């Protein structure tokens, strides 16, 4: 459950949670992840942030599993 909704998502927002996710995959899967995130947080409600985080997480997992990519751009 922690992976689906990490506390950082609720505490610091979507951008920080995506950065955390990228760092985690860099460390565990060895894939280089380049982030292009807005410097100011995007205004959105919690439900939208959770949905977007889960989508990014699932897409990242699919790239790691199936694409044999060396770099992922988010």
Backbone as JSON Lines, residues from 0, in Angstrom:
{"i":0,"aa":"X","n":[0.82,-1.19,0.0],"ca":[0.0,0.0,0.0],"c":[0.87,1.26,0.0]}
{"i":1,"aa":"X","n":[2.02,1.18,0.65],"ca":[2.93,2.32,0.72],"c":[3.31,2.79,-0.68]}
{"i":2,"aa":"X","n":[3.54,1.85,-1.6],"ca":[3.93,2.2,-2.96],"c":[2.82,2.89,-3.74]}
{"i":3,"aa":"X","n":[1.58,2.58,-3.43],"ca":[0.45,3.18,-4.15],"c":[0.16,4.61,-3.7]}
{"i":4,"aa":"X","n":[0.38,4.88,-2.44],"ca":[0.1,6.21,-1.88],"c":[1.13,6.54,-0.8]}
{"i":5,"aa":"X","n":[2.34,6.89,-1.19],"ca":[3.36,7.17,-0.18],"c":[3.03,8.45,0.59]}
{"i":6,"aa":"X","n":[3.42,8.53,1.85],"ca":[3.14,9.72,2.66],"c":[3.64,11.01,2.02]}
{"i":7,"aa":"X","n":[4.74,10.95,1.3],"ca":[5.29,12.16,0.67],"c":[4.28,12.78,-0.3]}
{"i":8,"aa":"X","n":[3.44,11.97,-0.91],"ca":[2.42,12.48,-1.82],"c":[1.45,13.41,-1.08]}
{"i":9,"aa":"X","n":[1.06,13.03,0.11],"ca":[0.12,13.83,0.89],"c":[0.8,15.0,1.6]}
{"i":10,"aa":"X","n":[2.05,14.79,1.98],"ca":[2.77,15.82,2.73],"c":[3.35,16.91,1.84]}
{"i":11,"aa":"X","n":[3.95,16.52,0.71],"ca":[4.69,17.47,-0.12],"c":[4.13,17.65,-1.53]}
{"i":12,"aa":"X","n":[3.21,16.78,-1.93],"ca":[2.57,16.95,-3.23],"c":[3.07,16.0,-4.31]}
{"i":13,"aa":"X","n":[2.42,16.12,-5.46],"ca":[2.68,15.22,-6.58],"c":[4.11,15.3,-7.09]}
{"i":14,"aa":"X","n":[4.63,16.5,-7.25],"ca":[5.98,16.66,-7.82],"c":[7.02,15.98,-6.94]}
{"i":15,"aa":"X","n":[6.93,16.18,-5.64],"ca":[7.88,15.54,-4.72],"c":[7.72,14.02,-4.73]}
{"i":16,"aa":"X","n":[6.5,13.55,-4.83],"ca":[6.25,12.1,-4.87],"c":[6.81,11.48,-6.14]}
{"i":17,"aa":"X","n":[6.68,12.17,-7.26],"ca":[7.24,11.66,-8.53],"c":[8.77,11.65,-8.45]}
{"i":18,"aa":"X","n":[9.35,12.67,-7.85],"ca":[10.8,12.7,-7.68],"c":[11.26,11.55,-6.79]}
{"i":19,"aa":"X","n":[10.52,11.27,-5.72],"ca":[10.82,10.13,-4.85],"c":[10.73,8.82,-5.63]}
{"i":20,"aa":"X","n":[9.69,8.68,-6.43],"ca":[9.51,7.47,-7.22],"c":[10.67,7.28,-8.2]}
{"i":21,"aa":"X","n":[11.08,8.35,-8.84],"ca":[12.2,8.27,-9.78],"c":[13.47,7.84,-9.08]}
{"i":22,"aa":"X","n":[13.74,8.42,-7.92],"ca":[14.94,8.05,-7.16],"c":[14.9,6.59,-6.74]}
{"i":23,"aa":"X","n":[13.74,6.14,-6.34],"ca":[13.58,4.74,-5.93],"c":[13.87,3.78,-7.08]}
{"i":24,"aa":"X","n":[13.35,4.1,-8.26],"ca":[13.59,3.22,-9.41],"c":[15.05,3.31,-9.87]}
{"i":25,"aa":"X","n":[15.66,4.47,-9.77],"ca":[17.08,4.59,-10.08],"c":[17.89,3.65,-9.2]}
{"i":26,"aa":"X","n":[17.57,3.66,-7.9],"ca":[18.32,2.86,-6.93],"c":[18.05,1.36,-7.07]}
{"i":27,"aa":"X","n":[16.8,0.98,-7.28],"ca":[16.45,-0.44,-7.29],"c":[16.57,-1.08,-8.66]}
{"i":28,"aa":"X","n":[16.32,-0.33,-9.73],"ca":[16.29,-0.92,-11.06],"c":[17.45,-0.47,-11.95]}
{"i":29,"aa":"X","n":[18.19,0.53,-11.5],"ca":[19.34,1.0,-12.26],"c":[19.0,1.76,-13.53]}
{"i":30,"aa":"X","n":[17.78,2.23,-13.65],"ca":[17.4,2.98,-14.84],"c":[17.59,4.48,-14.57]}
{"i":31,"aa":"X","n":[18.15,5.18,-15.52],"ca":[18.3,6.62,-15.39],"c":[16.95,7.26,-15.66]}
{"i":32,"aa":"X","n":[16.53,8.13,-14.76],"ca":[15.24,8.8,-14.93],"c":[15.48,10.3,-14.91]}
{"i":33,"aa":"X","n":[15.11,10.94,-16.01],"ca":[15.23,12.38,-16.15],"c":[13.86,13.01,-15.89]}
{"i":34,"aa":"X","n":[13.82,13.9,-14.92],"ca":[12.55,14.54,-14.56],"c":[12.46,15.94,-15.15]}
{"i":35,"aa":"X","n":[11.29,16.27,-15.64],"ca":[10.99,17.62,-16.09],"c":[9.68,18.03,-15.42]}
{"i":36,"aa":"X","n":[9.82,18.54,-14.2],"ca":[8.66,18.88,-13.39],"c":[8.58,20.39,-13.22]}
{"i":37,"aa":"X","n":[7.38,20.91,-13.07],"ca":[7.24,22.36,-12.86],"c":[7.87,22.77,-11.53]}
{"i":38,"aa":"X","n":[8.44,23.97,-11.49],"ca":[9.06,24.44,-10.25],"c":[8.01,24.78,-9.19]}
{"i":39,"aa":"X","n":[6.85,25.22,-9.62],"ca":[5.76,25.49,-8.68],"c":[4.77,24.34,-8.73]}
{"i":40,"aa":"X","n":[4.27,23.91,-7.57],"ca":[3.31,22.81,-7.56],"c":[2.06,23.14,-8.39]}
{"i":41,"aa":"X","n":[1.58,22.15,-9.1],"ca":[0.35,22.32,-9.86],"c":[-0.84,22.28,-8.91]}
{"i":42,"aa":"X","n":[-1.78,23.19,-9.07],"ca":[-2.96,23.16,-8.19],"c":[-3.87,21.99,-8.56]}
{"i":43,"aa":"X","n":[-4.14,21.14,-7.59],"ca":[-5.04,20.01,-7.82],"c":[-5.5,19.46,-6.48]}
{"i":44,"aa":"X","n":[-6.63,18.79,-6.51],"ca":[-7.12,18.18,-5.28],"c":[-6.38,16.87,-5.03]}
{"i":45,"aa":"X","n":[-6.52,16.37,-3.83],"ca":[-5.8,15.17,-3.41],"c":[-6.13,13.96,-4.28]}
{"i":46,"aa":"X","n":[-7.39,13.77,-4.62],"ca":[-7.8,12.62,-5.43],"c":[-7.12,12.64,-6.8]}
{"i":47,"aa":"X","n":[-7.01,13.81,-7.4],"ca":[-6.35,13.93,-8.7],"c":[-4.86,13.63,-8.57]}
{"i":48,"aa":"X","n":[-4.23,14.13,-7.52],"ca":[-2.8,13.87,-7.3],"c":[-2.55,12.38,-7.12]}
{"i":49,"aa":"X","n":[-3.4,11.71,-6.37],"ca":[-3.24,10.26,-6.16],"c":[-3.4,9.52,-7.48]}
{"i":50,"aa":"X","n":[-4.4,9.88,-8.26],"ca":[-4.63,9.24,-9.56],"c":[-3.43,9.43,-10.48]}
{"i":51,"aa":"X","n":[-2.93,10.65,-10.58],"ca":[-1.78,10.91,-11.45],"c":[-0.53,10.19,-10.96]}
{"i":52,"aa":"X","n":[-0.31,10.16,-9.64],"ca":[0.85,9.45,-9.11],"c":[0.77,7.97,-9.47]}
{"i":53,"aa":"X","n":[-0.39,7.38,-9.29],"ca":[-0.53,5.95,-9.6],"c":[-0.34,5.67,-11.09]}
{"i":54,"aa":"X","n":[-0.77,6.59,-11.93],"ca":[-0.56,6.43,-13.37],"c":[0.92,6.5,-13.72]}
{"i":55,"aa":"X","n":[1.62,7.48,-13.16],"ca":[3.07,7.6,-13.41],"c":[3.79,6.37,-12.88]}
{"i":56,"aa":"X","n":[3.4,5.91,-11.7],"ca":[4.01,4.71,-11.11],"c":[3.83,3.49,-12.03]}
{"i":57,"aa":"X","n":[2.62,3.29,-12.49],"ca":[2.34,2.13,-13.35],"c":[3.1,2.22,-14.67]}
{"i":58,"aa":"X","n":[3.13,3.39,-15.27],"ca":[3.87,3.57,-16.52],"c":[5.37,3.34,-16.3]}
{"i":59,"aa":"X","n":[5.89,3.82,-15.18],"ca":[7.31,3.61,-14.87],"c":[7.61,2.13,-14.7]}
{"i":60,"aa":"X","n":[6.76,1.42,-13.99],"ca":[6.95,-0.02,-13.81],"c":[6.92,-0.74,-15.15]}
{"i":61,"aa":"X","n":[6.0,-0.36,-16.03],"ca":[5.92,-0.99,-17.35],"c":[7.17,-0.74,-18.18]}
{"i":62,"aa":"X","n":[7.71,0.46,-18.11],"ca":[8.95,0.75,-18.84],"c":[10.08,-0.11,-18.3]}
{"i":63,"aa":"X","n":[10.21,-0.19,-16.99],"ca":[11.28,-0.99,-16.38],"c":[11.13,-2.46,-16.79]}
{"i":64,"aa":"X","n":[9.93,-2.98,-16.75],"ca":[9.7,-4.4,-17.04],"c":[9.83,-4.76,-18.51]}
{"i":65,"aa":"X","n":[9.31,-3.9,-19.39],"ca":[9.11,-4.33,-20.77],"c":[9.92,-3.59,-21.83]}
{"i":66,"aa":"X","n":[10.36,-2.4,-21.56],"ca":[10.98,-1.59,-22.62],"c":[12.48,-1.79,-22.76]}
{"i":67,"aa":"X","n":[13.11,-2.37,-21.74],"ca":[14.57,-2.53,-21.77],"c":[15.26,-1.19,-22.06]}
{"i":68,"aa":"X","n":[14.69,-0.13,-21.54],"ca":[15.22,1.21,-21.76],"c":[16.32,1.5,-20.74]}
{"i":69,"aa":"X","n":[17.26,2.34,-21.12],"ca":[18.3,2.75,-20.18],"c":[17.97,4.09,-19.55]}
{"i":70,"aa":"X","n":[17.06,4.85,-20.17],"ca":[16.66,6.16,-19.64],"c":[15.15,6.33,-19.81]}
{"i":71,"aa":"X","n":[14.55,6.9,-18.79],"ca":[13.13,7.21,-18.81],"c":[12.99,8.71,-18.58]}
{"i":72,"aa":"X","n":[12.18,9.35,-19.41],"ca":[11.94,10.79,-19.28],"c":[10.52,11.03,-18.77]}
{"i":73,"aa":"X","n":[10.44,11.7,-17.63],"ca":[9.14,12.0,-17.01],"c":[9.01,13.51,-16.97]}
